[in-house]
Amino acid sequence: MSDRRDCPSCGMQVELERTLESGYVLVACQICGLGLGVRPATAAEVRELNGESPDTLARVGVVKRGGLGAIVEKAPAADPRAADPRAAPEPPPERPAPPPRQMRRVFVVEDSAFLRALTRDLLLERQLAREVQDWPDGPAFIEAFARAVHAGEKPDLVILDVRMPGMDGREAAYAIRAIETVHDQKRTPILFFSGVLCDEPFKESLKELTNARYVRKSDEDVQRLGERIAEVLGRLVGAA
Amino acid sequence: MQQPGDGVVVVGPAELVEAAAARLGHLRVATYTDGAAAFEAYAQALHQGQAPRLVVTELEVERISGASLVRAMRALERASGARPTAALFYAGRAADAGLKTLISELGQTVHLDRPVQAPVADQAARLQIAIDRLLAQLKGG
């Protein structure tokens, strides 16, 4: 069963990622990773996950990490409720998304001084990062990134504004991927932070620039935005 | 991938860069239609201490625009303490005030109008003359 819908975070119509939790499917946007809800799994989905046991719903995933965007591993989990496909399993308990692991160093590129300060405060106050360095434009960031690579101090995450005067965030992202390739470095996760919806060409770029996610800035309150970013980061850089 | 080495990098539409490379047989030329691929090759060359002498680029190229390509090159040169590589915008877009400001900020950069309506062979010929002249100037110091 495929889920398609418009993600409220990045605005893309996306095929949603699915994971199973005790007979339920947790769906999340492929582009930004935002968790979008829970629905009961179909028999076909449980078979798909469990592979070789098509006739029973007894083997569903073991939840390694709960909440929306849960990580579920295949394992024999004897769940009597799930053994009968007609019995509706209880919904999973409401749990907040797990906090992402704390990152050592995050680079932020954002032309608005207000949003630079906001992003920095958010990362530090929520203890998502120990150190935040920021730049107002792409070239200054590329220079710093190249220096960091030379010094063996690459950041754990780069947060890039998409629309900036001069060089845009996507161009800066391609530039750092090139630097990483030349220096044989692992790809740094990138979080694009944008005021505009993600369009089809950008979606293609996200694939080329993987590991990269896209979050739309909206006029929601800072608290909600912080929660959304924390959730996406959990998927991008891993949970605590 | 072709390595620019101590030569000339030309970035632009496929037809143009092929025609230009054919006319520049006397030089070591690497061509790209994509700004990101050109930047990666440039970063590789710089890393090996073999930066090209000249980078020629159209402004309208895929992934990384011509203007951003030169901006990114300058950033990398600052980071590694390298001398700036000369750049030439061979562009369908005329040099307006904004572009002139950018060119002076980038340094070691010039602009040449690309007559987009002219046959590609003519565009390549005009580029070849400009490149030979620029390289002669660079050699003269």
Interface residues (C-beta under 8 A of the other chain):
Chain A: G138 P139 A140 I142 E143 A144 A146 R147 H150 G166 M167 D168 R170 E171 A172 Y174 A175 R177 A178 I179 T181 V182 H183 S205
Chain B: G35 A36 F39 E40 A43 Q44 H47 R63 I64 S65 A67 S68 R71 A72 R74 A75 L76 R78 A79 S80 L102
